[in-house]
Amino acid sequence: MPRQCTICAHKDRNKIDSAIAVNGAILRTIAHQYELSESALKRHVSNGHIAQEIAKAEHINEVIHADSILSQMQKVKDETWIIHRESREQKRKLKDGTEISDPDNELALKAIARLEKQIEIESKVLGVVKNPDIPIVSTMTITPESLKKIGDILAKQEK
């Protein structure tokens, strides 16, 4: 009959499992703290003895952390879209008091470039890009006509 795992039988098993799974502590440190052998801890981990609830807790922590990052990235993207929209909707008053459209195309292009970078980063975070070391390069020539079309499309989408 095989021996019982010394970690599973330990009075502080939940604390040990938590230290391994949730806190990500170094096995040597845990072994010293609970007067265990490092090899017993390695066997405990490699044989899948960590309590399922604690392993789930680690996964939940990862999901919460990833969600927080994505949420912050979305806020930045939202702000960038606002800057882009405002740059396209900019107006100028003439001497007679009438307002005419005077979009800040340079700022609009900077906002588009920033959005491209944000999409690239988000793709890497989400794992859409298989090799994160390879930059995503967009080769696109933007003419005044295409910029106007982009502005028109975005204006329609915002309505």
Beta strands, then each sheet from edge to edge (+ up, - down):
strand 1: 91-93
strand 2: 99-101
sheet 1: 1+ 2-
end
